[in-house]
Structures are given as C-alpha cells and as structure tokens.
Amino acid sequence: MCGLIDTHSHLDAAEFEVDRDAVWQRARAAGVTWQVIPAVSADNLAAVAATCVRYRGCLPAWGLHPVYAHGQEDLARLEAQIEAHRPVAIGEIGLDFFIDGFDAEAQTAIFVAQLKLAQRFDLPVLLHSRRAVDAVLALLRRHKVRGGIAHAFSGSAQQAEAFIKLGFKLGFGGAWTYARATRLRSLARALPLKDIVLETDAPDIPPAWLPLEGRRNEPAELARIAAELAALREVPVATVTKQTTHNAEAILGELARDGVDPGVCGFINSFI
C-alpha cells in the first residue's frame, strides 16, 4: 500500500454534507490514499457504510462512542453488523470522563462489551480516551485484545509505553502541532516512529495552521501533518510517510489491502 493512511476520519459527518466529494478529492490529491471511518453509534452505521461504498479507499470500523448513551439493543445491532460485514477494527470505543454528567459505570460496561467483541472476532480496536487513560489501560489489561490505535493520544510518556506494550500504536494528528502543546510535541519527537500512526479526526481537532474562522478539519491536512512531523523529527517526509503507513497496515491487517468489504453494499440496501 502506498500513500498516507488517515487512521481516523469521520468523512460521513454532517459537516461534510455540502462538499463531501470535494473533500475526498482533495485528500486523494494530497496523497491520502486510505481513510479509516469509525462509527460512533448504532444509528450511524449506515452512514459509515455508505461513505465507504461511495469512496474507494475508505475503510469502515464499527463501534459505539462513549459520549453517546447506548443500550443492549445498540450492542446487538453492532454485533450483527460485525458478523455480517467484517470491519478493519472495532471503534470508536473507549471512555470519556471529560463530558458533563458522565456515567463511568455505564461507559465501562459498554466499553468492556465491545472489547469482548474485539476478542471474539479477533479485531483491533480504535480507542477514545479523554481524562480516562489509566482507566482504559486497566481495562485493556483485564480484557486483552490484539492491539489497535490509541486515537488522539494525549497522555504521558509512561502511558504511551503502556499502550505500546499492549500492542497499540499511538495516533497523532492536529493537537501536537500547536506550539503550546509542549508535552505532546516532545512525545512526537521522541517516541519511536514505529509506534506512531497519523490521523486527522476530521472534521475535529484542526491543526494549528487552519484559520480561526471556519476551522473545519479535513483529511487532506494529513499531508502537512506528516510534513510537520518530519520537520520536528528532522527526517525526510518520505521516512514518516513510509513508516507510519507500514505501522497502520500492521494494525489494520490484510483487509485494508483489498479495500472495503463488498458486502457493505448489502448492509446499506437493508436500510433503504
């Protein structure tokens, strides 16, 4: 596989409704060959599937995001979707102890249930962790999966090492590009490049160079993120591109080489 891999893009999001085709074309022109599109709820499985069918090089991940309320019916729908159409990962899943009124017990129950699905289907996971890194790590030690990506990593060097020991790569996107993000920049410079993957989290987490007005992020920004990381580490851009692409492939597996599962088309038709 050549080119850049955006390991976390929400191209299906409503923010791209008016110009999604152009956004995808800009990404391809910038050298972003593949995008992993994670679901966030049972209700947006169809939108993710449709996006991955429409745009060659978009790969689905199925999961339930911790900031939304989920029940047993949602878990059942998720399990049925995984059984019907194998994704590249289970995600976006995890814990979020930043949002107002969060229910740690409910989030934990849904997260653990999805870790068990990842175990059952032998799939990597795309982790969301906000003010909950240690809690996520503790659950990963109890419910071991085949690894994955710690999306939008913002933890300490010790936490980074803990994720790496559990078989995870660390997702770096727009957050570290700010001069004030001194700890993240130090990690982006010092961590072994073999443990880093690139992401945008588009339309969220815009990098520092986007204007204050209309700060919608998009996958095409991954090219500059790669270039900025190369400059920070004082290595050629080609080195960053080749290694981070290899890292993403190591996590996502052979399925990514073949593009989206053709069976996703049948999933979309079931919603029409």
N, C-alpha and C positions, 0 to 999 in steps of 0.2 A: 504494500500500500504506500502511495506517495502522497506528498502534501501534508497539510496540517489537519489535525483532528480536534474539533471543538468538543470536548468531552462532556459539556453541559450547556445546552442551548434550549430555550423554550420558544422555538420558532412558531409553535402553534398558538402562542399567546395573543390575546386580543389587541395588544399594542401593535402587532404587525398586520392587522386585518386589512388596512388600506393599501399596503405595498409589500406584501409578503413575497411575491415573485421577485421584485426588485432587490429585496433584502437577500434572498437566496442567491440571486445572480451576482450581487456584489461580493458575497462570501466566496463563491466559486472563482471570481476574477482575482480575489486576494489570495488564492491558493488554499482555501479551506475546503478540502475535498470531502470530509465527513463531519457530520454533526450527530451527537447523541441527544435525543429528545426525550427527557424523562416526563412521565405522567406525574400528577400531583394529587389526583383524586379519581375515584371510580367514574365520576361524571366527565372527566376529560380524556378518558382512554380513547374514545372515538376520534377526538380532535388530534391527538398524537398520532394515531394510526393513519388518519387521512393525510397528515403532513408528511409522514414517512412514505406513503404511497406516491404522493404528488412530486416529491423532490428526491431524485436519485442521490444517494449518499447520506440520507437521514435515517438513523437507526433508532428504534424505539426501546425505551426502558419503561417497565410498568411498576408503579408504586403509589403509595399513599403518603403524602407530605404531612409532617407533624403539626403544621399551623392550622390544618382543617380538621373538623370533627369527623370521625369515621366510626362506623359500627360493624357488626358482624356481617351484615349484608354486603357492605363495601369490600370486606375481606373475601367474601365468597365470590364476588364479581371479579376481583383481582386474581384469585386463584384460577378461576375458569379461563380468564384471559391468558394467563401464563401457560396453562395446559393446552390451550388452542393454538397459540402463536408465541413461540419461544422468543423472548427479547434478548438483547445483549446484556441486560442487567436488571436487577430489581431496584427501582428508585423512582423518585427521590424519597428516601426514607430517613428516619432518624429522630432526634429530639430537638425541641426549641423551647428553652426556658427564658427567652427574652420577651416574648409577646405577653401582653397584659392578660391576667387571669388564666395562665396556662395550667393545665391539669397534668401534672407529671405522671400520675398513675395511669391515666388513660393513654397518654402518649407512649408510655413504656409498654403497655400491653399491645398496642398496635405495632410498635417497632419490633418487639420480640416475635410477634406472629409473622411478620414479614421476614425476619431473619431465619425463621424456621422454614419459610417458603424457599428462601435462597439456598438453605441446606438441602431441602428436598429436591430441588431442580438443579442443584449444583451450578448456581449462577453467582456472579459477583454482585456487589451492592454499590449504589451511589448514595453516599451519606450526607445528610444535612445535620449540622451540629452548631447550634448557636447558644452560647453560655451553658453548654452541656457536654463539653468534650470528654471530661473524665467519666461522666455517666454513660456516654456512648461507648467509651473504651471498656468500661467494666462489663457492659452487656455483650460486647464483642468477644470478650474473654470467656464468658459463660456460654455463648452461642456462636461457636466458631463457624465462619463462612470461608469461601475460597478466596477472599480478598475483595478488592474493589477500589473505589476512589473516595477519599475524604474531600468532598466538594467544598470549594471556597475555604480552604484551610486557613485558620487564623490563630492557631494555638501556639504553644511554646515549642522549643527545640526538643524537650523531653517528650511532649505529647506527639510530636512528629515522629520521633524514634519509636514510640509505642505503636503508632499506626503502621509504620514500615515493618516492624517485627510481626505484625498480624497479617502481612501480605497486601497492604494498601499502598497505592500511590497517592500523592498529595496534589490537589487541584489548585492551580494558581491562575488568577485572572486579573481583573481590574484593580482589586483592592490594594495590592502591593505597589502599584505604580505611583501612588501619592508619596511625596517627599516626607510627609509627616508619619507615614507608616513604617517607622524605623525598624521595629522588630520583624515585620513581615519581609522588609527589604533585606535585612540581614539573613533571614532564612532562605529567601530566594537566591541569594548569592552563595550561601554556604552549603546548603543541602546537596547531596549527590544528585546530579542531573538525572540519573537512572530512576530516581524516586519521584520525579515531577511530571505531571501532565498539565496541559494547557486547557483553559476553558474561558467562556465569556459570561455565562449565566444570563445571556441576553433574554429579555430587554433590561435586566437588572445589573447592578454593580458596574456602572460605567467607569472606564479608566479615566485617569487624570486629565487627559488631553481633550476630552469632549467638552463642548461649551456648556456653561452653566444653564442656559436656556435649552429646553428640548433635549435633555440628557438621556435619551433612549439609547441603550447599548445594542449592538448587533454583532452577529458572528464575524463579519469582515474585520472587526477590530482585532481579531486573534492574530493577524499577521503582524500588526505593530506590537502587540503584547509579546510575541516571540522575539521581535527585533529588540525591544526594550530589555527583555531578559538576557539576550545575548550580550548587549552592551553592558549591563550590570555585571555579568559574569566574565566579561572580556573574552568572549569566544565568538566564532563565526555564527551567523544566523543559521546557516546550514546545519551546524552541530546541534543547535537547540531543536530545530525542526525534525531532524532525523531521530534524535534520541527520544524526544517527547512523543513522537509518533510511534516509535517502537514500544515505548512504555505503555501507551494506550492500547496498542494491539495485544500486548502481553496480558492486560487485564480483560479486554473485551473478547478475546479469543477469535477463532477462525470464522465465526458467524459474520463478523464485521467485514471480512474479505469478500463476502458474497452479496453484500447489500441487504436490504430489508427482506424479511421473510415474505414470500409471495402470498402466504395465507392471510396476511393482514388485510388484503383486499376483501376477503370473505367476512372478516370481522366488521369492516366498515359497512358492507352490504346489510349486515344484520341490524344496523341502526337506521337504515333507510326505510 
